[in-house]
Amino acid sequence: MSKLDLIATASFGLEAVVADELQRLGYEDVRTRDGRVDFTGDELALCRSNLWLRVADRVRLKVGEFTATTFDELFEKTKALPWADFLPANAEFPVEGKSVKSKLFSVSDCQAIVKKAVVESLKKKYKLNWFPEDGPLFKIEVALLKDVATLTIDTSGPGLHKRGYRTLISEAPLKETLAAAMLILAKWYPDVALIDPFCGSGTIPIEAALMGRNIAPGLRRDFACSHWPWISPSTWATAREEAHDAVRQEKPELIMGTDIDERVLRVARRNAEQAGVSGDVHFQCLPVSEISSKRKYGKIICNPPYGERIGERDEVARLYKEMGIVFRRFDTWSYYILTAHPRFEKLFGKPASKRRKLYNGNIEVQYYQYYGPRPPRIGGPGRTGPELDVSDEP
């Protein structure tokens, strides 16, 4: 197959970041839509995008897209798609679905119709009346939005936020994909000091270390499309060899994660070891009031408690006030704070230079960006790839 229509899904507000990631990988035909980025490529592009995308939720293979306002229309147009080009005779192909603002609002009915249509399409190709579904997984999705049906196959398997290093999860985890987005939006580079004073299980510092060493986030995991017969083992070998060759040996300047809970820091250290970056990250048990650095320039990037539980509101308000006092001691640093608290800026004591609406799971949050003076650029090979032009920072 010389050309595949692919979709990288993304959380709302992060589509531009994912689009820039794809362009950095060399894909020019990139189109951004709500919650997704469309692009085209070959089998190697499918492998590389799964291995390298830090912010996308997953990569889907688009089989077809069409208008459908009746069940007959959905069935016939689905059956006409080239399913046998992708699914072998023994493929396992469950069907998931969703419907938004569409006449065909019954998701279960749409799933059943698509399943039947795919079976009928495969019957014509393979001359079989029954399919065992005991082979590789091809999870199909029918997504209806304003009467337009998009038929895709999931290529990733578990979501791309599952890097393979976080086996023990602390309370209220930050997704790895969102942590990577926070770093990219902050324009952090490995020659710049980084402190996360609420590191929890270490997601932000570990993602920074992976970026600083240019380690592909999917290098330690498997994907659904790894088992598809029409993607040759040599293609996967090429993609993984590229990723191994791209790893940098030099350590980032400083990546430090602090927290007041020694128990969760033990989890963070274990996660860093699993990710292969334990030598690149320093974890320390410290309250936010005691963080300090001798480095003149750097970035504080963090995801503090939001105070959504009633008993925590007063405590979190005091914490934000303390953060405002402590962070201003870092007068030549920039700082970036993700929170859902509606009064954060007032409690922190300073309006943000910029703010950006994002989503942490289903929670709407703001990414508050406070810009310090621009440090003199050292430049050179210590950076993690070309700069992404998605931050508002001057």
Long-range contacts (C-beta under 8 A, 24 or more apart in sequence): 1-42, 1-43, 1-85, 1-230, 2-42, 3-40, 3-41, 3-42, 4-40, 4-41, 4-42, 4-43, 4-45, 4-46, 4-61, 5-38, 5-40, 5-61, 5-62, 6-38, 6-39, 6-40, 6-41, 6-45, 6-46, 6-49, 6-59, 6-60, 6-61, 6-62, 6-155, 7-36, 7-37, 7-38, 7-39, 7-59, 7-60, 7-61, 7-62, 7-152, 8-36, 8-37, 8-39, 8-49, 8-53, 8-56, 8-57, 8-58, 8-59, 8-60, 9-35, 9-36, 9-56, 9-57, 9-58, 9-59, 9-60, 10-35, 10-36, 10-37, 10-55, 10-56, 10-57, 11-35, 11-57, 11-177, 11-178, 11-181, 11-358, 11-359, 12-358, 12-359, 13-356, 13-357, 13-358, 13-359, 14-55, 14-177, 14-178, 14-181, 14-358, 16-390, 17-55, 17-181, 17-184, 17-185, 17-388, 17-390, 18-53, 18-55, 18-56, 20-388, 20-389, 20-390, 21-52, 21-53, 21-54, 21-55, 21-56, 21-388, 22-49, 22-53, 24-385, 24-386, 24-388, 25-49, 25-52, 38-62, 43-230, 43-231, 43-232, 43-235, 44-235, 44-238, 44-239, 46-155, 46-225, 46-231, 47-225, 47-231, 47-235, 47-236, 47-238, 47-239, 47-240, 48-239, 48-242, 50-155, 50-156, 50-160, 50-218, 50-223, 50-225, 51-216, 51-217, 51-218, 51-219, 51-239, 51-240, 51-243, 52-216, 52-217, 52-218, 52-243, 53-160, 53-217, 53-218, 54-176, 54-177, 54-180, 54-181, 54-184, 54-207, 54-210, 54-211, 54-217, 55-177, 55-178, 55-180, 55-181, 55-184, 56-160, 56-177, 57-159, 57-160, 57-161, 57-177, 58-154, 58-155, 58-156, 58-159, 58-160, 59-155, 59-156, 59-160, 60-141, 60-152, 60-153, 60-154, 60-155, 60-156, 61-86, 61-152, 61-153, 61-154, 61-155, 61-225, 62-150, 62-151, 62-152, 63-140, 63-151, 63-152, 63-153, 64-150, 64-151, 65-148, 65-149, 65-150, 65-151, 66-148, 66-149, 67-147, 67-148, 67-149, 68-104, 68-144, 68-147, 68-148, 68-149, 69-103, 69-104, 69-147, 70-103, 70-104, 71-104, 71-109, 71-110, 71-113, 74-104, 74-110, 74-113, 74-114, 74-117, 74-142, 74-149, 75-113, 75-116, 75-117, 76-117, 77-149, 78-113, 78-114, 78-117, 78-118, 78-121, 78-142, 78-149, 78-151, 79-117, 79-118, 79-120, 79-121, 80-121, 81-121, 81-151, 83-118, 83-121, 83-122, 83-125, 84-121, 84-122, 84-124, 84-125, 84-126, 86-138, 86-153, 86-228, 86-230, 87-118, 87-122, 87-138, 88-135, 88-136, 88-229, 89-122, 89-126, 89-128, 89-131, 89-135, 90-131, 90-132, 90-133, 90-134, 90-135, 90-136, 91-131, 91-133, 91-135, 91-136, 91-137, 91-138, 92-133, 92-134, 92-135, 92-136, 92-137, 92-138, 93-118, 93-133, 93-137, 93-138, 93-139, 93-140, 94-137, 94-139, 94-140, 95-140, 95-141, 95-142, 96-139, 96-140, 96-141, 96-142, 97-141, 97-142, 97-143, 97-144, 98-141, 98-142, 98-143, 98-144, 99-143, 99-144, 100-144, 100-145, 100-146, 101-145, 101-146, 102-144, 102-145, 102-146, 102-147, 102-148, 103-147, 104-144, 104-147, 104-149, 110-142, 110-144, 110-149, 111-142, 114-140, 114-142, 114-151, 115-140, 136-224, 136-227, 136-228, 136-229, 137-224, 137-227, 138-224, 138-228, 139-224, 154-224, 155-223, 155-224, 155-225, 156-223, 156-224, 156-225, 157-222, 157-223, 157-224, 157-225, 158-221, 160-217, 160-218, 162-221, 163-210, 163-217, 163-218, 163-220, 163-221, 163-275, 164-220, 164-221, 164-274, 164-275, 165-206, 165-220, 165-271, 165-272, 165-274, 165-275, 165-276, 166-201, 166-203, 166-271, 166-274, 167-270, 167-271, 167-274, 168-201, 168-267, 168-270, 168-271, 169-201, 169-267, 170-200, 170-201, 170-264, 170-267, 172-200, 172-305, 173-200, 173-201, 173-203, 174-200, 174-203, 174-204, 174-303, 174-338, 174-360, 175-203, 175-360, 175-361, 176-203, 176-206, 176-207, 176-217, 178-338, 178-358, 178-360, 179-203, 179-204, 179-207, 179-303, 180-207, 180-211, 180-217, 181-358, 182-301, 182-303, 182-336, 182-338, 182-367, 183-207, 183-208, 183-211, 183-301, 184-388, 184-390, 184-391, 185-336, 185-356, 185-367, 185-369, 185-390, 185-391, 186-299, 186-301, 186-334, 186-336, 186-369, 186-391, 186-393, 187-387, 187-388, 187-391, 187-393, 188-299, 188-301, 189-382, 189-383, 189-384, 190-252, 190-253, 190-382, 190-383, 190-384, 191-252, 191-253, 191-378, 191-380, 191-382, 191-383, 192-253, 192-297, 192-298, 192-299, 192-375, 193-253, 193-254, 193-256, 193-293, 193-295, 193-297, 193-298, 193-299, 194-252, 194-253, 194-254, 194-255, 194-256, 194-298, 194-299, 194-300, 194-301, 195-254, 195-256, 195-257, 195-258, 195-291, 195-293, 195-298, 195-299, 195-300, 195-301, 196-256, 196-257, 196-258, 196-300, 196-301, 196-302, 196-303, 197-258, 197-259, 197-286, 197-288, 197-291, 197-300, 197-302, 197-304, 197-323, 198-258, 198-259, 198-288, 198-302, 198-303, 198-304, 198-305, 199-257, 199-258, 199-259, 199-265, 199-268, 199-283, 199-302, 200-259, 200-261, 200-264, 200-268, 200-303, 201-264, 201-267, 201-268, 201-271, 202-257, 202-265, 202-267, 202-268, 202-269, 202-271, 202-272, 202-281, 202-283, 203-271, 204-257, 204-301, 204-302, 204-303, 205-255, 205-256, 205-257, 205-268, 205-272, 205-281, 205-283, 206-268, 206-271, 206-272, 206-275, 206-277, 206-281, 208-252, 208-255, 208-281, 208-301, 209-252, 209-255, 209-272, 209-275, 209-277, 209-280, 209-281, 210-275, 210-277, 211-384, 212-248, 212-251, 212-252, 212-255, 212-280, 212-384, 213-247, 213-248, 213-249, 213-251, 213-252, 213-277, 213-280, 214-246, 214-247, 214-248, 214-384, 214-385, 215-243, 215-247, 215-275, 215-276, 215-277, 216-243, 216-246, 219-243, 219-244, 220-274, 220-275, 220-276, 248-381, 250-382, 251-279, 251-280, 252-280, 252-382, 253-295, 254-282, 254-293, 254-295, 254-298, 255-280, 255-281, 255-282, 256-281, 256-282, 256-283, 256-284, 256-293, 257-281, 257-282, 257-283, 257-284, 258-283, 258-284, 258-285, 258-286, 258-288, 258-291, 259-283, 259-285, 259-286, 260-285, 260-286, 260-287, 261-285, 288-319, 288-322, 288-323, 288-326, 289-322, 289-326, 291-326, 292-329, 293-330, 293-333, 296-332, 296-375, 297-332, 297-333, 297-372, 297-373, 297-375, 298-330, 298-333, 298-334, 299-333, 299-334, 299-335, 299-336, 300-327, 300-330, 300-333, 300-334, 300-335, 300-336, 301-335, 301-336, 302-335, 302-336, 302-337, 302-338, 303-337, 303-338, 303-339, 303-360, 304-337, 304-338, 304-339, 306-339, 306-340, 306-341, 306-363, 306-365, 307-341, 308-340, 308-363, 316-341, 317-343, 317-347, 320-344, 320-347, 320-348, 321-347, 321-348, 321-349, 323-348, 324-348, 324-349, 324-350, 325-349, 327-370, 330-372, 331-372, 332-372, 332-373, 332-375, 333-372, 334-369, 334-370, 334-371, 334-372, 334-393, 335-370, 335-372, 336-367, 336-368, 336-369, 336-370, 337-367, 337-368, 337-370, 338-365, 338-366, 338-367, 338-368, 339-365, 339-366, 339-368, 340-364, 340-365, 340-366, 344-368, 353-392, 353-393, 354-392, 354-393, 356-392, 369-393
